[in-house]
Amino acid sequence: MNKEEQKGWILGILDAVNTCLRAGEETIALEILKDSEIKREEAVDSDFCEFESMDNYIKEMKASLPKWNENNEKSALEPEESIKETEIKTINNGWVRLESYCDGYVIGIKEFHGICVLVSNFSAHSIHDYSISDIENDEGDWNYICSEKLLEILEGDDALEEALPKYHLTDEEIHEVLNFDFDDISHADYKRQVKRVEEYLKNNKD
């Protein structure tokens, strides 16, 4: 399976596990998860919307899931190259734009009224209870940026538009969020960073 197929398979397994848990079929849920041999890191990377509640349940049950708790050096969903080494970061009008150059993944993050709104071109959007300066705590895999102090995961622009007023964003601010330009590479520093990334890739070929 390629990366997208792997992600779809993981999401399907996690959805089945979550359905069983909601139905009170804990034993079946744990059997599905154990047989799948999915690791917790892979579940985190999949952006499954019910991950947190599922993870808490597994911790409370102290379930025997060797693969789930295995600390992989590399998750199946991680890009082949370190995101940090191939990341292009630009800042414009308060927005931090992060691009994983090899994969085409782009996220935009901006702080509004004490919370950060994260929009992405590859999965759900999200809202976080951290400040924009906190994203420097990320270790280069975007796990901190996408998962830390998570308030909501929002599937699609409609859900995002509906949620934003709860966090006191004005109509103008909501319009700004919904119209974030993922393809904007006009920043003066963008080309220099592309050159750096391409040089890194050239020097680190297998």
C-alpha positions as a LaTeX table, in Angstrom:
\begin{tabular}{lrrr}
\hline
Residue & $x$ (\AA) & $y$ (\AA) & $z$ (\AA) \\
\hline
Met1 & 0.00 & 0.00 & 0.00 \\
Asn2 & 1.12 & 3.55 & $-0.63$ \\
Lys3 & 0.90 & 6.20 & 2.09 \\
Glu4 & $-2.65$ & 7.32 & 1.26 \\
Glu5 & $-3.92$ & 3.73 & 1.07 \\
Gln6 & $-2.22$ & 2.98 & 4.40 \\
Lys7 & $-3.88$ & 6.00 & 5.99 \\
Gly8 & $-7.30$ & 4.97 & 4.65 \\
Trp9 & $-6.85$ & 1.45 & 5.99 \\
Ile10 & $-5.86$ & 2.75 & 9.44 \\
Leu11 & $-8.84$ & 5.12 & 9.54 \\
Gly12 & $-11.15$ & 2.24 & 8.61 \\
Ile13 & $-9.80$ & 0.07 & 11.44 \\
Leu14 & $-10.04$ & 2.89 & 13.97 \\
Asp15 & $-13.61$ & 3.65 & 12.91 \\
Ala16 & $-14.55$ & $-0.02$ & 13.40 \\
Val17 & $-12.92$ & $-0.04$ & 16.83 \\
Asn18 & $-14.70$ & 3.15 & 17.82 \\
Thr19 & $-18.07$ & 1.79 & 16.61 \\
Cys20 & $-17.62$ & $-1.32$ & 18.76 \\
Leu21 & $-16.69$ & 0.78 & 21.80 \\
Arg22 & $-19.80$ & 2.93 & 21.39 \\
Ala23 & $-21.89$ & $-0.24$ & 21.17 \\
Gly24 & $-20.37$ & $-1.57$ & 24.39 \\
Glu25 & $-18.47$ & $-4.34$ & 22.59 \\
Glu26 & $-15.14$ & $-3.65$ & 24.28 \\
Thr27 & $-13.75$ & $-7.17$ & 23.78 \\
Ile28 & $-14.40$ & $-7.12$ & 20.02 \\
Ala29 & $-12.95$ & $-3.60$ & 19.76 \\
Leu30 & $-9.72$ & $-4.62$ & 21.44 \\
Glu31 & $-9.47$ & $-7.78$ & 19.34 \\
Ile32 & $-9.79$ & $-5.74$ & 16.13 \\
Leu33 & $-7.14$ & $-3.30$ & 17.30 \\
Lys34 & $-4.80$ & $-6.08$ & 18.44 \\
Asp35 & $-5.17$ & $-8.07$ & 15.19 \\
Ser36 & $-4.55$ & $-4.96$ & 13.08 \\
Glu37 & $-1.18$ & $-4.35$ & 14.81 \\
Ile38 & $-1.69$ & $-0.61$ & 14.42 \\
Lys39 & 0.68 & 1.42 & 16.53 \\
Arg40 & $-0.42$ & 4.41 & 18.58 \\
Glu41 & 1.92 & 6.73 & 16.60 \\
Glu42 & 0.21 & 5.65 & 13.38 \\
Ala43 & $-3.21$ & 6.36 & 14.89 \\
Val44 & $-2.05$ & 9.84 & 15.93 \\
Asp45 & $-0.71$ & 10.53 & 12.44 \\
Ser46 & $-3.97$ & 9.38 & 10.83 \\
Asp47 & $-5.89$ & 12.36 & 12.34 \\
Phe48 & $-8.77$ & 10.09 & 13.39 \\
Cys49 & $-11.32$ & 12.46 & 14.95 \\
Glu50 & $-12.20$ & 10.18 & 17.91 \\
Phe51 & $-8.59$ & 9.27 & 18.71 \\
Glu52 & $-8.40$ & 11.03 & 22.08 \\
Ser53 & $-11.43$ & 9.29 & 23.60 \\
Met54 & $-10.30$ & 5.93 & 22.22 \\
Asp55 & $-6.79$ & 6.43 & 23.56 \\
Asn56 & $-8.12$ & 7.36 & 27.00 \\
Tyr57 & $-10.27$ & 4.24 & 27.04 \\
Ile58 & $-7.30$ & 2.02 & 26.19 \\
Lys59 & $-5.26$ & 3.63 & 28.97 \\
Glu60 & $-8.05$ & 3.18 & 31.51 \\
Met61 & $-8.54$ & $-0.48$ & 30.56 \\
Lys62 & $-4.78$ & $-1.11$ & 30.65 \\
Ala63 & $-5.37$ & $-3.31$ & 27.63 \\
Ser64 & $-2.63$ & $-5.65$ & 26.47 \\
Leu65 & $-1.76$ & $-4.21$ & 23.06 \\
Pro66 & 1.98 & $-4.69$ & 22.49 \\
Lys67 & 1.99 & $-3.17$ & 19.00 \\
Trp68 & $-0.18$ & $-0.20$ & 20.04 \\
Asn69 & 2.31 & 0.78 & 22.72 \\
Glu70 & 5.41 & 0.02 & 20.69 \\
Asn71 & 7.61 & 3.07 & 20.31 \\
Asn72 & 8.43 & 3.03 & 16.64 \\
Glu73 & 11.38 & 5.01 & 15.38 \\
Lys74 & 9.30 & 5.75 & 12.31 \\
Ser75 & 5.55 & 5.67 & 11.82 \\
Ala76 & 4.15 & 4.21 & 8.61 \\
Leu77 & 2.53 & 7.56 & 7.87 \\
Glu78 & 5.66 & 9.68 & 8.27 \\
Pro79 & 7.17 & 11.05 & 5.09 \\
Glu80 & 10.38 & 9.43 & 3.93 \\
Glu81 & 12.31 & 12.59 & 4.68 \\
Ser82 & 12.16 & 14.48 & 7.96 \\
Ile83 & 9.57 & 17.22 & 7.66 \\
Lys84 & 11.93 & 19.61 & 9.41 \\
Glu85 & 14.62 & 19.13 & 6.78 \\
Thr86 & 12.18 & 19.67 & 3.91 \\
Glu87 & 9.94 & 22.23 & 5.60 \\
Ile88 & 9.43 & 25.70 & 4.17 \\
Lys89 & 8.24 & 28.26 & 6.70 \\
Thr90 & 6.99 & 31.74 & 5.87 \\
Ile91 & 5.11 & 34.31 & 7.92 \\
Asn92 & 2.68 & 36.81 & 6.45 \\
Asn93 & $-0.03$ & 38.92 & 8.09 \\
Gly94 & 0.26 & 36.90 & 11.30 \\
Trp95 & $-0.13$ & 33.57 & 9.50 \\
Val96 & 2.59 & 30.97 & 9.84 \\
Arg97 & 2.61 & 28.90 & 6.65 \\
Leu98 & 4.39 & 25.54 & 6.84 \\
Glu99 & 4.94 & 23.44 & 3.75 \\
Ser100 & 6.33 & 19.91 & 3.58 \\
Tyr101 & 8.07 & 20.40 & 0.25 \\
Cys102 & 8.31 & 16.73 & $-0.75$ \\
Asp103 & 4.69 & 15.86 & $-0.02$ \\
Gly104 & 2.89 & 19.08 & $-0.91$ \\
Tyr105 & 1.30 & 19.26 & 2.54 \\
Val106 & 0.60 & 22.81 & 3.72 \\
Ile107 & $-0.75$ & 24.10 & 7.02 \\
Gly108 & $-1.53$ & 27.63 & 8.08 \\
Ile109 & $-1.69$ & 28.73 & 11.71 \\
Lys110 & $-2.75$ & 32.05 & 13.19 \\
Glu111 & $-3.61$ & 33.18 & 16.70 \\
Phe112 & $-7.00$ & 34.78 & 17.32 \\
His113 & $-8.25$ & 35.88 & 20.76 \\
Gly114 & $-5.99$ & 33.52 & 22.70 \\
Ile115 & $-6.44$ & 30.41 & 20.57 \\
Cys116 & $-4.74$ & 29.20 & 17.40 \\
Val117 & $-6.65$ & 28.18 & 14.29 \\
Leu118 & $-4.95$ & 25.61 & 12.08 \\
Val119 & $-6.08$ & 25.03 & 8.51 \\
Ser120 & $-4.61$ & 22.37 & 6.27 \\
Asn121 & $-4.78$ & 21.21 & 2.66 \\
Phe122 & $-4.54$ & 17.51 & 3.56 \\
Ser123 & $-6.90$ & 16.71 & 6.43 \\
Ala124 & $-9.22$ & 18.20 & 9.01 \\
His125 & $-8.72$ & 21.69 & 10.35 \\
Ser126 & $-8.27$ & 22.19 & 14.08 \\
Ile127 & $-8.37$ & 24.69 & 16.94 \\
His128 & $-5.75$ & 24.71 & 19.70 \\
Asp129 & $-5.36$ & 26.32 & 23.11 \\
Tyr130 & $-1.76$ & 27.35 & 22.56 \\
Ser131 & $-0.14$ & 30.61 & 21.46 \\
Ile132 & 1.54 & 31.08 & 18.11 \\
Ser133 & 4.96 & 31.19 & 19.80 \\
Asp134 & 4.35 & 27.68 & 21.21 \\
Ile135 & 4.69 & 26.08 & 17.79 \\
Glu136 & 8.45 & 26.45 & 18.19 \\
Asn137 & 8.13 & 23.50 & 20.61 \\
Asp138 & 7.43 & 21.23 & 17.66 \\
Glu139 & 10.22 & 18.71 & 17.07 \\
Gly140 & 9.91 & 18.71 & 13.30 \\
Asp141 & 7.15 & 16.15 & 12.80 \\
Trp142 & 4.19 & 18.56 & 13.23 \\
Asn143 & 2.79 & 16.35 & 16.01 \\
Tyr144 & 2.94 & 19.20 & 18.53 \\
Ile145 & 1.46 & 21.68 & 16.09 \\
Cys146 & $-1.41$ & 19.40 & 15.05 \\
Ser147 & $-2.13$ & 17.58 & 18.32 \\
Glu148 & $-1.10$ & 19.67 & 21.34 \\
Lys149 & $-3.79$ & 21.40 & 23.44 \\
Leu150 & $-6.40$ & 20.34 & 20.91 \\
Leu151 & $-9.82$ & 21.95 & 21.37 \\
Glu152 & $-11.56$ & 20.72 & 18.23 \\
Ile153 & $-10.94$ & 18.79 & 15.02 \\
Leu154 & $-13.15$ & 20.05 & 12.21 \\
Glu155 & $-13.87$ & 18.16 & 9.00 \\
Gly156 & $-14.25$ & 20.60 & 6.15 \\
Asp157 & $-14.77$ & 24.33 & 5.77 \\
Asp158 & $-18.45$ & 24.25 & 6.76 \\
Ala159 & $-17.65$ & 22.74 & 10.17 \\
Leu160 & $-14.82$ & 25.24 & 10.61 \\
Glu161 & $-17.06$ & 28.19 & 9.75 \\
Glu162 & $-19.69$ & 26.96 & 12.20 \\
Ala163 & $-17.20$ & 26.52 & 15.05 \\
Leu164 & $-15.22$ & 29.75 & 14.81 \\
Pro165 & $-17.84$ & 32.12 & 16.31 \\
Lys166 & $-17.61$ & 30.16 & 19.59 \\
Tyr167 & $-14.05$ & 31.47 & 19.89 \\
His168 & $-15.13$ & 35.10 & 19.38 \\
Leu169 & $-13.81$ & 35.50 & 15.85 \\
Thr170 & $-15.48$ & 38.33 & 13.95 \\
Asp171 & $-17.05$ & 37.87 & 10.54 \\
Glu172 & $-13.99$ & 39.49 & 9.00 \\
Glu173 & $-11.65$ & 37.11 & 10.84 \\
Ile174 & $-13.73$ & 34.08 & 9.85 \\
His175 & $-13.59$ & 35.20 & 6.22 \\
Glu176 & $-9.81$ & 35.50 & 6.55 \\
Val177 & $-9.51$ & 31.94 & 7.93 \\
Leu178 & $-11.75$ & 30.41 & 5.28 \\
Asn179 & $-9.83$ & 32.14 & 2.51 \\
Phe180 & $-6.32$ & 31.25 & 3.58 \\
Asp181 & $-4.29$ & 30.79 & 0.40 \\
Phe182 & $-2.39$ & 27.50 & 0.64 \\
Asp183 & $-0.76$ & 28.18 & $-2.73$ \\
Asp184 & 0.71 & 31.56 & $-1.85$ \\
Ile185 & 4.45 & 31.29 & $-2.47$ \\
Ser186 & 5.02 & 35.01 & $-3.00$ \\
His187 & 7.01 & 35.50 & 0.21 \\
Ala188 & 10.46 & 36.87 & $-0.55$ \\
Asp189 & 12.17 & 34.07 & 1.39 \\
Tyr190 & 10.28 & 31.20 & $-0.28$ \\
Lys191 & 12.64 & 30.64 & $-3.21$ \\
Arg192 & 15.70 & 30.71 & $-0.96$ \\
Gln193 & 14.19 & 28.01 & 1.24 \\
Val194 & 13.25 & 25.90 & $-1.79$ \\
Lys195 & 16.87 & 26.06 & $-2.91$ \\
Arg196 & 18.00 & 24.93 & 0.56 \\
Val197 & 15.58 & 21.99 & 0.55 \\
Glu198 & 16.54 & 20.92 & $-2.96$ \\
Glu199 & 20.21 & 21.04 & $-2.01$ \\
Tyr200 & 19.47 & 18.90 & 1.04 \\
Leu201 & 17.60 & 16.34 & $-1.06$ \\
Lys202 & 20.39 & 16.26 & $-3.62$ \\
Asn203 & 22.99 & 15.58 & $-0.92$ \\
Asn204 & 20.92 & 12.94 & 0.86 \\
Lys205 & 19.92 & 10.67 & $-1.97$ \\
Asp206 & 19.98 & 6.95 & $-1.12$ \\
\hline
\end{tabular}
